[in-house]
């Protein structure tokens, strides 16, 4: 029987950072057993496992994880969907419960990424005076070094600068983006799970190593190790559980995953904007809320430039108004719409497959009133967003239990 509502019963994330003494299975097991304990349930209660891992996608992380935490014969879905891998894993478990296939499901995302260096969308091919077509995509030369770059800091640098070109801003572009990074690093000092918990001055950010203008090193997401996991439960099953389990459950009011719609240009260059806006519109409609109802947002600030454009894409501000929205102070912890109170990917870190669930972990803790020193008082509705080039965008809207 299909479930009217689906809830997050338990959720956990490891500390993000460098874990040389743990492999992906160790990290995934830590997050998963933590989520089960947080929900007051065990592996035998789970009806499905969705396991996300990008960098070693063919290894079958779900089956490996079962060998460490318990093999119960349930279906396992191994998920890889760029930076949206974790959100996709959660959506798989959500759909299994929503459809009535099972009462409880488990989603986990894990990555070992410390020391990975700059990530790119594809290896650069050899340069030459002529281009020889080869294979399925052989009719089109790689863009790297020709009409742009396929290295992630460069791609998102272009995204941010394009936004300021389309919506003219008369100030210092470099300083604007550095101020976004300044905010996130300040927020991170209150998050013990963050890979980096260090406040940076504006001057320190602007004078650090330039990676791809206008993104300096502190303005880039931190490659690191980590895992996050969540237990989801049907509405009917939740009603049979203890009062404390029901009190701490968080409702998934919307779970949306989008890809690029048809646009001629996006066959060559990624468009991070359109699929994000489409996902946000669908999520608000499904949840029956609007941007003004959000008490906090965890969005995919893989780079400071990305955060700015996603203010607009998630409709947190009027179209074209992202700069004014940021400069109003709205996105700080004490602002109208706090964004990335966790410190964001720039300081919390970005172990790719774990990020989507980690963003939800942050929102859940505020809705439960369990976010300690960084708690947004009275938080009842939050949004978690991730985007992966290729492209995939996941948006989840979460609500506090009544």
N, C-alpha and C positions, 0 to 999 in steps of 0.2 A: 504494500500500500504506500503510495507516494506520501511524502511528509510535507505538511504545510510550511513549516519553518525548519531550518537547519541551524544548529548552534555549535559554537566552539566550546567544548567542555574542558579541555586541558590544552595548555600550550607552554612551550619551553624553548629557549635558545641557549646555546653555549656562549661563553665569552668569545667574542671575535678577536682574532689576532694570530700570532704564530704559535703553532702547536706541533713542534718537531717530534714529540714523543707519541703522537696519535695519528692514525691513518683515517681515511674517510669513514670506514666502518665504525671505528671507535667514536668519532665525533657524532655520526648519525645515531649510534646507540645511546650516547649520552643525552642527546636532544629528545629522542623518542621515549626512553624510559622516564625522562623528566616530564614530558607531556602526559604520559600515562599516569604518573604519580600525581601530577597537578589536577588531573581530572578524576582521580580516585577510582580508576579502572585498570584493567590489565590487558595483556596481549590477547588473551582468550576471548575478550569481549569484542575485538575488532573483526569487521566483516570484509574489509578491503584495505590494501596498503598501496599508496601512491608515493613513489620514491624518486626524487629529483637529483640528478647529478649531471653536470654539463661536460666537464673537462675529461671525464672518462665514461662517456655515455654508454658505451657498449659493454661495460663490465657487469651490468645487472646488479646495481647497488641494492635494490630491494631484496633480492634473494640472499645476497651477502649479509644484509642487515638481519634478516630472519634467522640466520644461523647463529647470530649472537644474542638475539633477544627472544627468540621463540618461533619455531616453525609450526603453524597451525593449519596449513593447507589453503589459506585464503588466497584470492586472486591478487597478484602483484602487477602494478603498472609502473614500468620504469619510464621516467619523463625527462625529456631534454627540450627546452624551448628558450634558448638564449637566456637573457637576464630575467625573463618571466618564468623560468623553470619552477621556482618554488610556488608562485601563485598558481601555475598550471597544475602542479601536484595537488594543491589544496582544492582546486576546482574539480579535479577528478574524484577525490574523496567526497566532496560536496555533492556532486551529481549522483554518485552511487547511493548516498543516503537520501537525497531528494527524491530519487526515483522509487525508493522503497526496496531496493535490492538488499540493503542491510540497515541495521539500526545505528551502527557506529563505524566510523572509518578513520584511518590514520594517514596523515600526509607528512612527509619529511623532505627537507632539502639540505644538501651537504656539499661542501667544496673544500679542496686543499689548494689554495691559490697564492699563499705567501711566496714572494720572490718571483712571481710570474712575469713581471715587467709589463710593458705596454701591450695591451690586447688589440688585435686588429680583426677586421672582418674577413681577411683573406691574405694569403702570402703574395707579395709582389712578384710578378713575373719578370723575366729578363727584359731589359730595354734593348731596343734596336731601331734602326731607321724604318723598318717595315714591320707590319703586323701580320703574322701568319695565323689564320683562324684554325682552331683545334677544338673539337668536342662540342658539347651541347651549347655552351656559352661562347664558343669561339668567334662568333661574329662581332663580339663587343670586346674591345681591349679593356684590361683592368683600369680603374680610375686612379689608382694610387700613383701620385706624382704627375698625373696628367691634367685632370680637371678637379683635383682635390686629393683627399687622403682616405684610406680605409682604416687608419689607426684611430682608435676610439677618442682620444683627447682631441684630435684634429676634427673628427666628424662633429663632435658636440661643440667645439669652438665655432665651427661654421654655423651650426644651428643657432647659437646665441647671437652671433654677429648679424646673421640674417634677420633675426627678430628685430634688432635695433635698427637695421636698415629699413625694414618694412614699417616700423613704428618709430619714427625719428626721435632720438633722445639727445638733448643738447649738452649732456654732461660728459664726464670722463668714463668711457665704457669700461676700461680696465678696473677703475676703482669701484664702479657699480657691482661688477661680478665679485670682486674681492670682498665687498661688504656682505654679500650673501654667504661666502665662505666663513667670514668672521662670525656671523650669527651661528652657523652650524657648529663650529668648533667651540664656541662659548656654551652652546647647549650640551655638548658632549661631556663637559666636566661633571655633569650630574648623572651620567649613565655608566654604571660600573661594568656593563657588558660591552662597551665600545672598545674597539681596538686601540684608539687613541683618545685620551681624556685630557686634552691640552688646549688652553685658550691661546689664540694667536692675536697679536695686534694687527691692525690693517697694514701697517708698514712691513711687518714680518711676512705677511701673505704676499704682498706686492713685490717684495724684494727676494722672494725665494726663487728656486730654479724654474725657469719658464719651460713648460712642457709643450703647449700649443696655444699661442696667444688667443684669448686673454686668460687661459688657464695655467696658473703656476701649480707647483706640486701640491700645496695644501688645498687647492681648488679641485683636485682630482680624487675620485673614489680610491679607497685604499684596498689593494689586493691583499687578501688575508685568508686564513682558515676559519671555518665555522660551520655550524649546523643549526637548524631550527625545525621544530615539529609541532603538529597540532592534531588533536583528537576532535572529530566532529560527530554530532549526535542528532538523531531525529527529535522532533518536538514530542512525539508520543513517548519515546524512550526516556527523554529528559524528565517528563512528568512522573516517571516511576522512581526517580533517583532521590537522593536526600535533599533536604532544604538548602544545605550549604552548597551542594553541587549546582542546584538550580539558581541560587543567588549569584554564583560566580560565572555562570554561563553567559556567553556573549552571542547575540543573534547575528547571523550573517544575513543582512537585509538585501544584499545584492552581491552576486558573484558573476563577473563579466570578463570575458576574454575576447579580444578583437585582433584582426590582422588588417593589413592595408587594403582599402578598397581600390578599385581601378582608378589610377591616375597615370597618365602617360609618363610623367617625369619619374615616378617612383619605381619604374622598371630599371632605372640606372642608379639614382640616389635615394637613400631612405628618407621617409617623411615621418618624423617622430610625432608630428602634431595631429594629423587627421585621425589616425587610429586611436590616439589618446582621447581626443575630444569625443569621438564616437563612443568609446568605452565609458567615459564619464556621463554622457547623455543617457546611455542605456542604464547605467547604474543608478543615477538619480531617479529615473522613471520607475525602475523596479523597486527601489527602496521607498519611494514616496517622500523623498526629502530633496532639498536643494542645497547649493553651496553655502547659503547663509545658515543652514542648520548644523553645519560641521563644527565641532568643538576642537578638533585637531586633524591634521593631515600628515601622513608619512608618504612623501613622494620620492620618485627615483632621481635623486640628485647625483647621478654618476659623475657629473661635473657641475660646477657652479653655474655655468651657462645653461645647463639643462633645467635647473630648478626654476630659473626665471621664466622660460617658455612654458613650463608646466603649470605655473600659476594661471596662465591664460587658458591652456588646454583643458585644465580641470574646472574652468569657469569660476575660479575663486575671485576673479576680478572681471570687470567689463572687457570685452574684446579689445585687444591692443593696449590694455591698461596695466600690464604686469609691472612696469617700472614704478608707476605711481603707487600701486598696491604695496610693493616692497618698501618703498620710501616712507610710506605711512606708518611703518612699524608693525603692521598687521601680522607679520609672520614670526615675530619673536614670541617667546613663551608667554609673555604678558600682553600679547596683541590680540586682535579680534579673531584671527584665524591662525593659531600657532602651526608652523610647518617644520617638520623634522626636529621635534623636541628631543629625539634620540641622539641627535648629532648628525643624522643623515649618513649617507654612504661615504661622505668625505672624511668622517672621523669614526663613525661606528664601524665602517669597513664594508666591503662588498665581496663576500664569498658567494659567487654568482647564484648558485642554485638555492642557497639559504636565504637570500635577501627578501624574496617575496613573503615568506612566512615570518621572517624577523620583523618586517615592517608591521605585520598584523600583530605580532607579539607586543610591540610597543603600544599600538592602539588599544589592544585588549587590557593592558595593565592600567591605562588611564581610565577606561570605562569601568574597570573593577575597583578603582580607587587604590591600586597597589603599586603606583609608580614612584613612591617615596618622594625624594626631594624635587623631582621634576614634574610632579603631579599637576595636571591641569584640573583645577577644582571644578567639580560639578559636571565633568565631561560625560556626555550621554551618547553622542554620535561621532564616529570618526571614519576617515577614508584612508585606505592603503592603496598605493599605486606603484606598479613597476612596468618598465618597458624594455624589451630586448630587440636589438636590430635584427632584421630578417623578414618581417617584423612581427612582434607580438606585444600586446598590452593587456595587463591584468589590473582590474579595479575591483576592490571589495569595500563595501560599506557595512560597517559594524555598529550595533546598537547595544546599549546597556540593558540588562534584564530589568523588567518592570519591577 
